[in-house]
């Protein structure tokens, strides 16, 4: 399980216990492993889409590296909000 699957499992277990309870216990690790892989793929696709519209020409190495890191974090933020960090269930 990658870090996104681990993050999703921790968040869902804490804040979405009813949703986690719907996943058979024997299948939970596989579910979050698959979710982590899907999140990772979507982050990469989102990062590539953002990079396609970014103008990195004329930037020095450090500036370019910083911008690339910011784009990666932006892609993570977008995808995690859509696929992992759902609003908590009432009463949690």
Secondary structure, 3 states (H helix, E strand, C coil): CCHHHHHHHHHHHHHCHHHHHCCCHHHHHHHHHHHHHHHHHHHHHHHHHHHHHCCCCCCCHHHHHHHHHHHHHHHHHHHHHHHCCCCCCCCC
